[in-house]
Amino acid sequence: MAAPDAPPVRAGRREWTALATLVLPTLIVAMDLVVLILATPALTAALRPTGTQLLWITDVYGFLIAGSLVTMGTLGDRIGRRRLLLAGAAAFGLASLFAAFAPTPELLILARALLGIAGATLMPSTLSLLRSLFADPAQRTVAIGLWVTTFSAGTVVGPLVAGVLLQHFWWGSVFLINLPVMALLLLVGPRLLPEVRDPAPGRFDLPGAALSVVAVLAVIYGVKRTAESGADATALLAVLAGVVVGAVFARRQLRIAHPLIDLRLFRSAPFATSVAVNILIGVTMAGIFLFVAQYLQLVIGMSPLVAGLWLIPPTAGIIAASMLATVLVRRMPAAHLVGGGLAVAAAGLAVLAQVGTGADLAVVVTGTVLLGIGAGPASTLSVDLIVGSAPPERAGAASAVSETGNELGNALGIALLGSIGVAVYRGTMADGLPAGAAGLLAPADAAAAADTLAGAHDAAAGLPAGPAAELVDAATAAFVGGMALSAWTGAALAGIAALAAPVLLRRAPR
């Protein structure tokens, strides 16, 4: 029997090989969040979905992942994380095959929903298994850094891989790339991955699981609808319902003997602060890259594939900074590294706020790279603190909290920063379209031009060269103004967090 103060056993070749197995499904889940960006035109031409159906095809995957994470994380703690991971891999592969050959929009929505539920089994299972594979804190931080950067890379690789496939195959081929990865996981997972579960899990809280799903789905639906349609009654009621159901869920978790989530963990300042940092990273990254993607394509005039290539530098910044953080954290407190990363992210957002109406590619690349360099350490170390703060038998539930926070941050980022940009754009264009274009546009085209930059480009396509240029210039100026205010808002949030994090995380373990 090892002495009480014996150092943890360090991972060897087998554990690092197992890590390579675990990051593959993480990459695929991240890719599937964005893989339909380039496939949408071909999909629309083939299946003829309505506008509402197209939105559900795009969004239902992320909705179901976010809503099911807490339930699946806790379920893995009870039935075994490897068992849940392998079952989820099989389900993800079958749902991918279903999606690739879906003959109608309704069946594709169903397939994407099943993909979301299966994806929710993969994310907390992979992250919580890292806790079991890497007992040494320094090695675990490196492993989590690789996990985080793989997820970030997946959101960039997804559109690139989809672009290559769509040049040679039909729209459903973007889902078939999931099959070999899931098959590999099913083949080597039982040999490389340990089975870990809570030895005394207690009774599974089925009503609590239902409440958690409803709460998360309602809030994310409400904030996404706010970003798309404004804060109408439906969006506000959805958010309010989600908050109320979430309060009922929290009250239940505090009263039952075997909760899905031990809410007492949030009494720890390092745990609660790390969750907040994770949400903030999602807000800034998702919110600002929504504008960057449009700027590269609609202002500079890049194709989606070329725009995706220009998103590789910030991804490289995330990877490099995350790996550097895993080395520096051995010599510096995590609190200082998280605070420093947030400060760098704030600086990157401030640079992005300087983007003008011209082809300011150097400014965009500099700002996004700085944002990635700052977000990498903050995200890696906050996830490490979340997973490391929980007891080993509750690692699945803690991993689910981390992932739910990130998904909620993504939704809030699109809703908050996206709504700011949309409000500035619409407010500027509401003052009046350029005189040369206003008299030539049909009412529907004028309304579309005053609504979005893409709508202005579509409306300008039917105008003579002079009025078309005036309309595009005015719309571009309105869009850039909204992007700048959104970037300044993100910079302010990140700056405040950069000052607060070192204080709130000062008791975090070295």
Helices and strands as residue ranges (DSSP letters): H 13-34, H 36-47, H 51-79, H 81-100, H 105-133, H 137-166, H 173-176, H 178-192, H 206-229, H 233-255, G 263-267, H 269-294, I 295-299, H 304-309, H 312-328, H 334-352, H 361-389, G 392-394, H 395-430, H 435-438, H 443-451, H 453-460, H 465-504
